[in-house]
Amino acid sequence: MIIIGSSNGGVGIAAGWSVLQAGGSALDAVEMATRLVEDNPDDHSVGYGGYPNLLGEVELDASIMDGTTLRAGAVGALKGYRYAISVARRVMEELPHVILVGEGAARFAAEIGMQRENLLTEHAEKVWRAGLEGRAMIDWQGVPELVAALLRRSATLTSDPERVTGTVNFIAQDRQGRIASAVSTSGWAWKYPGRLGDSPIIGGGNYADDRYGAAACTGWGEAAIRAATARSVVLYLKAGYPLEEACREAFRDLAPILRGTPNVMSLVAIDRHGNHCAMTTAEERTYVYQADGMDQFVELPRIVVTID
């Protein structure tokens, strides 16, 4: 058994491991671990307390995938419901669809009995208002220029580990060898309303297949979407690459997109044998994991890859 996650997953990984130890499924483990991060108001990139979009609205994206059946569920631009990962799982289990967005996602969350609430904390609202730099959006003719300016500011904001710890992701393999992956985020701070990153995109930010392994991404979501990064790691495993080399190949695929930009990409991955790997393009990035024979989870540095 193993569970691995992004560094901010330290809040939830112990609970996920407890699920696995009790004989629970990998799906249950990654959902439980993710929910605890979504609960954390000090994590401003996930769930309750996440930084809002340009208009001051917290929009959540999430996805979950069952590597045994290749079923998946996702939500995007979900407002008013903190447990986006649980809504995504119910999409997978109860609907013939893979992804719901916006009003449809919120409607479904209400239908399944999720509690509606205000996700914008006092701290997040204060930071958002400061980011507006005193510019009131009264005349919508001025919005395009303002959007560009605020998105440039948010690039700095979201790369600052003291302000935003990053999208959370988890991958687990249970006693039966079943693999599942989960990703949840409030997305890029000050993003244009309705923007989706890679977190709800199956194959972009999240992919799992019991036969080969799984991968999940954090960082510049647009790049992971364009390169189908999570899926590409699994395809390289299918082609016979060892896990670390499969991850390196995925970063080589990202190179033409990342080259010349300040944007960061990171991923975690496992293969079907329970080996794990975590890579990033930035220095001093970490991940958490726990596996059989370990009394508690550990936080370790990721392998750093250079984009030439």
DAPE-V692745 format. One record per residue. N is the residue number from 1. RES is the residue in three letters. PHI is phi in whole degrees, 0 to 359 (999 if undefined). Layout:
# DAPE-V692745
<<N RES PHI> <N RES PHI>>
This chain:
# DAPE-V692745
<<1 MET 999> <2 ILE 203> <3 ILE 222> <4 ILE 225> <5 GLY 203> <6 SER 293> <7 SER 302> <8 ASN 288> <9 GLY 286> <10 GLY 302> <11 VAL 293> <12 GLY 242> <13 ILE 294> <14 ALA 297> <15 ALA 293> <16 GLY 297> <17 TRP 295> <18 SER 299> <19 VAL 299> <20 LEU 296> <21 GLN 298> <22 ALA 279> <23 GLY 91> <24 GLY 287> <25 SER 277> <26 ALA 300> <27 LEU 299> <28 ASP 297> <29 ALA 294> <30 VAL 289> <31 GLU 293> <32 MET 299> <33 ALA 299> <34 THR 293> <35 ARG 301> <36 LEU 293> <37 VAL 288> <38 GLU 298> <39 ASP 281> <40 ASN 278> <41 PRO 290> <42 ASP 274> <43 ASP 262> <44 HIS 268> <45 SER 235> <46 VAL 216> <47 GLY 56> <48 TYR 295> <49 GLY 95> <50 GLY 296> <51 TYR 291> <52 PRO 275> <53 ASN 279> <54 LEU 303> <55 LEU 267> <56 GLY 85> <57 GLU 253> <58 VAL 278> <59 GLU 243> <60 LEU 251> <61 ASP 237> <62 ALA 199> <63 SER 209> <64 ILE 218> <65 MET 222> <66 ASP 262> <67 GLY 289> <68 THR 282> <69 THR 257> <70 LEU 63> <71 ARG 279> <72 ALA 210> <73 GLY 219> <74 ALA 207> <75 VAL 227> <76 GLY 222> <77 ALA 51> <78 LEU 278> <79 LYS 247> <80 GLY 90> <81 TYR 222> <82 ARG 287> <83 TYR 271> <84 ALA 300> <85 ILE 294> <86 SER 288> <87 VAL 296> <88 ALA 300> <89 ARG 295> <90 ARG 292> <91 VAL 302> <92 MET 299> <93 GLU 273> <94 GLU 242> <95 LEU 240> <96 PRO 278> <97 HIS 258> <98 VAL 256> <99 ILE 222> <100 LEU 238> <101 VAL 228> <102 GLY 54> <103 GLU 299> <104 GLY 295> <105 ALA 295> <106 ALA 293> <107 ARG 299> <108 PHE 295> <109 ALA 302> <110 ALA 294> <111 GLU 296> <112 ILE 268> <113 GLY 90> <114 MET 290> <115 GLN 276> <116 ARG 277> <117 GLU 203> <118 ASN 277> <119 LEU 268> <120 LEU 276> <121 THR 283> <122 GLU 301> <123 HIS 296> <124 ALA 298> <125 GLU 295> <126 LYS 298> <127 VAL 294> <128 TRP 299> <129 ARG 296> <130 ALA 296> <131 GLY 293> <132 LEU 288> <133 GLU 55> <134 GLY 75> <135 ARG 263> <136 ALA 283> <137 MET 267> <138 ILE 264> <139 ASP 262> <140 TRP 294> <141 GLN 295> <142 GLY 271> <143 VAL 295> <144 PRO 306> <145 GLU 294> <146 LEU 294> <147 VAL 303> <148 ALA 300> <149 ALA 296> <150 LEU 288> <151 LEU 294> <152 ARG 296> <153 ARG 295> <154 SER 291> <155 ALA 299> <156 THR 289> <157 LEU 302> <158 THR 282> <159 SER 263> <160 ASP 266> <161 PRO 296> <162 GLU 281> <163 ARG 254> <164 VAL 223> <165 THR 271> <166 GLY 109> <167 THR 316> <168 VAL 258> <169 ASN 219> <170 PHE 222> <171 ILE 230> <172 ALA 222> <173 GLN 232> <174 ASP 266> <175 ARG 299> <176 GLN 274> <177 GLY 82> <178 ARG 283> <179 ILE 245> <180 ALA 217> <181 SER 224> <182 ALA 216> <183 VAL 221> <184 SER 215> <185 THR 199> <186 SER 262> <187 GLY 80> <188 TRP 292> <189 ALA 302> <190 TRP 67> <191 LYS 298> <192 TYR 294> <193 PRO 307> <194 GLY 91> <195 ARG 297> <196 LEU 245> <197 GLY 265> <198 ASP 277> <199 SER 304> <200 PRO 269> <201 ILE 261> <202 ILE 293> <203 GLY 100> <204 GLY 274> <205 GLY 257> <206 ASN 200> <207 TYR 199> <208 ALA 217> <209 ASP 209> <210 ASP 308> <211 ARG 291> <212 TYR 228> <213 GLY 153> <214 ALA 206> <215 ALA 211> <216 ALA 214> <217 CYS 244> <218 THR 225> <219 GLY 116> <220 TRP 285> <221 GLY 298> <222 GLU 301> <223 ALA 291> <224 ALA 297> <225 ILE 294> <226 ARG 294> <227 ALA 259> <228 ALA 49> <229 THR 296> <230 ALA 298> <231 ARG 295> <232 SER 295> <233 VAL 302> <234 VAL 294> <235 LEU 293> <236 TYR 293> <237 LEU 297> <238 LYS 301> <239 ALA 284> <240 GLY 102> <241 TYR 291> <242 PRO 299> <243 LEU 304> <244 GLU 299> <245 GLU 290> <246 ALA 299> <247 CYS 293> <248 ARG 297> <249 GLU 297> <250 ALA 297> <251 PHE 289> <252 ARG 296> <253 ASP 295> <254 LEU 282> <255 ALA 307> <256 PRO 298> <257 ILE 276> <258 LEU 278> <259 ARG 303> <260 GLY 83> <261 THR 246> <262 PRO 272> <263 ASN 284> <264 VAL 253> <265 MET 232> <266 SER 219> <267 LEU 209> <268 VAL 238> <269 ALA 204> <270 ILE 225> <271 ASP 254> <272 ARG 291> <273 HIS 272> <274 GLY 89> <275 ASN 289> <276 HIS 228> <277 CYS 206> <278 ALA 221> <279 MET 231> <280 THR 202> <281 THR 264> <282 ALA 244> <283 GLU 285> <284 GLU 60> <285 ARG 261> <286 THR 234> <287 TYR 213> <288 VAL 237> <289 TYR 202> <290 GLN 214> <291 ALA 219> <292 ASP 308> <293 GLY 89> <294 MET 253> <295 ASP 282> <296 GLN 205> <297 PHE 285> <298 VAL 234> <299 GLU 248> <300 LEU 229> <301 PRO 290> <302 ARG 278> <303 ILE 290> <304 VAL 263> <305 VAL 249> <306 THR 258> <307 ILE 267> <308 ASP 278>>
